[in-house]
Amino acid sequence: MSEQLILEPTPLNAVDRCDRCGAQAYVRATLLNGGELLFCAHHAKQYAEGLKPVVAAIQDETAKLTASAVSVPDEE
């Protein structure tokens, strides 16, 4: 029996860019062949249906876009 290595996905950050337009990536699509594609939220939504047959996993971090900001009190 062979062992399979399963890697935890690393969080996307400001360095990760959409493969379509160059904006910050919030979605990582891991393909069945082992490759990966990075998308901004807009292009992830646009290509979602077409990717379904070739995607093994999707890491969706678009919730970061709507996370509430932490308020900082004004200093006087």
C-alpha positions in Angstrom: 0.0 0.0 0.0 1.4 3.4 -0.9 1.2 6.4 1.4 -0.2 9.7 0.1 1.1 13.0 1.4 -1.7 15.5 2.1 -0.5 19.1 2.4 -2.5 21.8 4.3 -3.3 24.7 2.0 -1.3 27.8 2.8 -3.4 31.0 3.3 -3.4 33.3 0.4 -1.8 36.7 0.9 -1.1 40.0 -0.9 1.7 38.4 -3.0 -0.7 35.9 -4.6 -2.2 37.3 -7.8 -5.1 36.4 -10.0 -3.9 34.5 -13.1 -6.4 36.3 -15.2 -6.1 40.0 -14.3 -3.3 40.4 -11.7 -5.5 41.6 -8.8 -5.1 40.1 -5.4 -6.1 36.4 -5.4 -8.7 35.2 -2.9 -9.4 31.8 -4.5 -7.0 28.9 -5.2 -8.2 26.1 -7.5 -6.1 23.0 -7.3 -6.5 21.0 -10.5 -6.8 17.2 -10.9 -3.5 17.2 -12.7 -1.8 18.8 -9.7 -1.5 22.3 -11.1 -3.2 25.3 -9.5 -4.9 28.5 -10.6 -5.3 31.7 -8.6 -8.3 34.0 -9.0 -9.6 37.3 -7.7 -13.2 37.0 -6.4 -14.6 38.3 -9.6 -12.9 35.8 -11.9 -13.4 32.9 -9.5 -17.1 33.6 -9.8 -16.9 34.0 -13.6 -15.1 30.7 -14.2 -16.6 28.6 -11.4 -18.8 26.5 -13.6 -16.2 25.8 -16.2 -13.6 24.7 -13.6 -15.8 22.1 -11.9 -14.8 19.2 -14.2 -11.1 19.8 -13.8 -10.8 20.9 -10.1 -9.8 18.7 -7.2 -10.2 21.3 -4.5 -11.0 25.0 -4.1 -9.6 27.2 -1.4 -12.0 30.1 -1.1 -10.9 33.1 1.1 -13.3 35.6 -0.3 -14.7 36.0 3.2 -11.7 38.2 3.9 -13.3 40.8 1.7 -16.3 41.2 3.9 -14.6 40.7 7.3 -15.5 43.5 9.7 -12.7 45.9 10.3 -11.4 46.3 13.9 -12.0 49.9 15.1 -9.2 51.7 16.7 -10.1 54.5 19.2 -8.9 58.0 18.3 -6.1 59.3 20.4 -6.4 62.9 21.7 
